[in-house]
Amino acid sequence: LGESSNYELGFTANKVVLEIDGAEADLTIIDLPGIIHDHPKGRHYVEIVERMTKQNLSPEHHIIAMALPAAADAETQAIRLWAREVDPQGDRSIGIITKPDMIGEGAHITHGKLVRLVAGKG
């Protein structure tokens, strides 16, 4: 394929939006990029992602589904901290534990028993 700059799409503030109409309620799903802390092309990209994420967490009718790596402390993840700012009681937030297979055998994590159960390790 050669150099990725020849075919790679540039990062923009665009987002994927899926709207489902009908039944008893309408549903809109917005998929945002993962939170980044640095970018080789500059801090501007980090700020775009942060702004997009915070704007979409704020509306009170939005449900916040957070992907949280099992091996990381959920309380220190940026998405959890930002969600808590707009939803302190957690009434419209849900954590989705990902990558349970990446936890080391001796690792201590807050929800270790749940993650081992989900990962099929007891």
C-alpha positions as a printed NumPy array, in Angstrom:
array([[  0.   ,   0.   ,   0.   ],
       [  2.903,   2.321,   0.482],
       [  2.986,   5.357,   2.746],
       [ -0.213,   5.658,   4.805],
       [ -0.398,   9.402,   4.166],
       [ -1.333,   8.535,   0.561],
       [ -4.569,   6.765,   1.535],
       [ -5.317,   7.538,   5.187],
       [ -8.375,   9.697,   5.838],
       [ -7.765,  12.873,   7.787],
       [ -9.268,  13.256,  11.244],
       [-12.268,  15.575,  11.421],
       [-14.938,  16.549,  13.92 ],
       [-17.458,  14.492,  11.926],
       [-19.209,  11.671,  13.751],
       [-21.166,   8.556,  12.827],
       [-24.865,   8.945,  13.64 ],
       [-27.42 ,   6.147,  13.288],
       [-31.071,   7.181,  13.632],
       [-33.788,   4.577,  14.172],
       [-37.398,   5.776,  13.921],
       [-40.533,   3.856,  14.777],
       [-42.044,   1.664,  17.471],
       [-42.642,   3.593,  20.676],
       [-39.491,   5.694,  20.71 ],
       [-36.886,   7.106,  18.393],
       [-33.256,   6.202,  18.987],
       [-30.101,   7.936,  17.843],
       [-26.706,   6.306,  18.349],
       [-23.614,   8.5  ,  18.132],
       [-20.25 ,   6.738,  17.896],
       [-17.395,   9.012,  18.926],
       [-13.661,   8.429,  18.533],
       [-11.707,   7.049,  21.454],
       [-10.222,   9.584,  23.846],
       [ -6.615,  10.407,  23.034],
       [ -4.028,  12.185,  25.15 ],
       [ -1.579,  13.084,  22.425],
       [ -1.321,  13.012,  18.644],
       [  1.755,  13.128,  16.399],
       [  0.228,  15.963,  14.359],
       [ -0.411,  18.19 ,  17.37 ],
       [ -2.526,  18.957,  20.419],
       [ -5.309,  20.289,  18.175],
       [ -6.525,  16.729,  17.496],
       [ -6.691,  15.936,  21.215],
       [ -8.783,  19.063,  21.751],
       [-11.18 ,  18.143,  18.906],
       [-11.868,  14.729,  20.47 ],
       [-12.284,  16.189,  23.949],
       [-14.694,  18.88 ,  22.72 ],
       [-16.761,  16.373,  20.669],
       [-16.987,  13.967,  23.579],
       [-17.974,  16.546,  26.188],
       [-20.581,  18.103,  23.877],
       [-22.244,  14.713,  23.397],
       [-22.153,  13.768,  27.09 ],
       [-23.918,  16.935,  28.23 ],
       [-27.53 ,  16.621,  26.975],
       [-29.656,  15.135,  29.75 ],
       [-31.559,  12.877,  27.332],
       [-28.338,  11.128,  26.23 ],
       [-27.376,   7.759,  27.686],
       [-23.623,   7.442,  28.146],
       [-22.157,   4.031,  27.255],
       [-18.49 ,   4.   ,  28.259],
       [-16.006,   1.408,  27.024],
       [-13.709,   0.729,  29.991],
       [-10.67 ,  -1.569,  29.695],
       [-10.88 ,  -4.286,  32.358],
       [ -7.221,  -3.939,  33.328],
       [ -7.548,  -0.203,  34.07 ],
       [ -9.113,   1.469,  37.09 ],
       [-12.429,   2.802,  35.752],
       [-12.384,   5.688,  38.211],
       [ -9.211,   7.094,  36.646],
       [-10.408,   6.896,  33.028],
       [-11.081,  10.265,  31.371],
       [-14.484,   9.169,  30.032],
       [-15.647,   8.162,  33.526],
       [-14.486,  11.466,  34.999],
       [-16.213,  13.458,  32.239],
       [-19.413,  11.414,  32.57 ],
       [-19.457,  12.   ,  36.325],
       [-19.294,  15.783,  35.7  ],
       [-22.604,  15.702,  33.772],
       [-24.204,  12.669,  35.466],
       [-22.981,  12.628,  39.084],
       [-25.557,  10.038,  40.231],
       [-24.858,   7.724,  37.283],
       [-28.525,   7.621,  36.294],
       [-27.766,   7.682,  32.561],
       [-24.281,   6.159,  32.484],
       [-23.235,   2.55 ,  31.955],
       [-19.758,   1.078,  31.808],
       [-18.967,  -1.628,  29.292],
       [-15.98 ,  -3.649,  30.473],
       [-13.706,  -4.526,  27.557],
       [-10.603,  -6.673,  27.093],
       [-10.988,  -8.967,  30.135],
       [ -8.402, -11.279,  28.577],
       [ -5.728,  -8.585,  29.005],
       [ -5.711,  -8.747,  32.815],
       [ -2.611, -10.297,  34.361],
       [ -3.109, -13.276,  36.681],
       [ -2.054, -11.393,  39.829],
       [ -3.639,  -8.073,  38.935],
       [ -5.824,  -6.402,  41.537],
       [ -8.782,  -4.601,  40.059],
       [-11.948,  -3.296,  41.643],
       [-14.354,  -5.629,  39.866],
       [-11.981,  -8.566,  39.469],
       [-14.534, -11.265,  40.3  ],
       [-17.015,  -9.91 ,  37.728],
       [-14.349,  -9.582,  35.04 ],
       [-13.079, -13.15 ,  35.654],
       [-16.651, -14.436,  35.421],
       [-17.293, -12.574,  32.156],
       [-13.945, -13.743,  30.762],
       [-14.869, -17.375,  31.547],
       [-12.13 , -17.737,  34.148],
       [-14.328, -18.739,  37.088]])
